[in-house]
């Protein structure tokens, strides 16, 4: 087996998680992922999850309201994708998913489909909507089978 200790570690498929509730943290993480994807000429997956707890019972009974939330999230992810393409990232894939816990949806739905070798996420420091600051990044770091970088 070849010794890899002297060879550079280059990521080819980078997944950035977008949290609409935490724009400052997401913005810093996006800038980092964008730079890596551009410099490594990597594929960039831009993912966000429509969380079940963001949908009230009332909204869940109204398809129009639910579709409105989906479209809003899709628009946000498309805006990030457009920024990545404008920056010069050639391979950009916007990804939207729905479900319960964000980390579980990312790991069980998005990661198997996109197959990243690096996940980049914000530290959740400015808006702790997920229980406590850094919850998503911490859970992804513990559970993921690939490298995870949490950006503050």
PEHU-V917146 format. One record per residue. RES is the residue in one letter. PHI is phi in whole degrees, 0 to 359 (none if undefined). OMEGA is omega in whole degrees, -180 to 180 (none if undefined). D_FIRST is the distance of its C-alpha to the first C-alpha in Angstrom with 2 decimals. Layout:
# PEHU-V917146
RES|PHI|OMEGA|D_FIRST, RES|PHI|OMEGA|D_FIRST
This chain:
# PEHU-V917146
X|none|-179|0.00, X|287|178|3.79, X|278|-178|6.55, X|267|-173|8.98, X|297|-179|11.81, X|257|-178|13.65, X|269|-178|13.56, X|294|175|16.62, X|262|-177|16.93, X|239|179|19.13, X|265|-177|20.84, X|252|-180|21.96, X|224|-175|24.21, X|249|178|26.42, X|248|175|29.04, X|254|178|32.06, X|263|-178|34.45, X|256|177|38.09, X|247|-178|40.63, X|300|-179|44.12, X|282|-177|45.60, X|225|-176|43.74, X|298|-179|44.07, X|299|180|43.45, X|294|179|40.13, X|297|-180|39.11, X|299|179|40.19, X|294|179|37.98, X|295|179|34.93, X|297|179|35.73, X|301|179|36.06, X|294|-179|32.63, X|297|179|30.99, X|299|179|33.05, X|298|179|31.89, X|298|-178|28.18, X|299|179|28.68, X|294|-176|30.72, X|292|-180|28.51, X|269|-174|25.22, X|53|-176|27.16, X|266|171|25.99, X|285|-179|27.78, X|239|173|30.12, X|263|-180|31.44, X|246|-170|34.64, X|241|172|35.53, X|217|-176|38.55, X|240|171|39.86, X|278|-173|43.51, X|281|178|43.87, X|301|-178|46.20, X|286|174|47.87, X|273|-178|48.81, X|246|179|50.96, X|285|177|54.25, X|301|178|55.79, X|302|-179|58.42, X|295|-179|55.89, X|292|179|53.99, X|270|-179|57.26, X|243|-178|57.84, X|306|-179|55.56, X|296|178|56.80, X|295|180|55.76, X|296|178|52.31, X|295|177|51.87, X|298|178|53.07, X|295|178|50.35, X|299|-179|47.69, X|296|178|49.03, X|299|180|49.13, X|296|179|45.47, X|300|179|44.56, X|298|-180|46.55, X|298|-180|44.78, X|295|177|41.28, X|296|177|42.55, X|296|177|43.85, X|297|179|40.45, X|297|178|38.93, X|297|177|41.66, X|297|180|40.95, X|296|180|37.25, X|294|178|38.22, X|296|179|40.87, X|284|178|38.35, X|112|176|36.29, X|284|-173|33.57, X|278|-175|33.32, X|246|-177|31.78, X|239|180|33.76, X|232|174|34.25, X|286|-176|37.01, X|224|176|36.54, X|238|176|39.31, X|221|179|39.09, X|228|176|41.60, X|159|-176|41.56, X|280|-179|41.87, X|293|-176|39.49, X|303|-177|37.79, X|297|179|34.41, X|294|179|34.47, X|297|179|35.53, X|299|-175|32.78, X|285|-176|30.06, X|265|-178|31.55, X|249|-172|33.00, X|281|-178|31.73, X|300|179|28.00, X|298|180|27.45, X|282|-176|29.45, X|277|-180|28.19, X|56|179|24.53, X|285|170|24.09, X|254|175|21.02, X|210|172|23.61, X|247|178|27.04, X|244|178|29.66, X|216|176|32.94, X|283|-176|35.99, X|276|179|36.79, X|61|-174|40.00, X|274|-174|41.94, X|269|180|45.03, X|214|-174|45.91, X|271|-179|44.81, X|280|-173|45.63, X|252|177|42.87, X|100|176|44.24, X|205|-177|43.14, X|305|176|41.51, X|80|-173|37.81, X|299|-177|37.79, X|295|180|35.85, X|301|180|33.15, X|296|-179|32.81, X|293|177|32.62, X|297|180|30.08, X|300|-179|27.89, X|287|-170|28.15, X|262|-172|27.74, X|289|176|25.40, X|270|180|21.86, X|240|179|21.22, X|295|178|21.96, X|230|175|25.70, X|241|179|27.69, X|255|-177|31.32, X|256|175|33.66, X|268|none|36.95
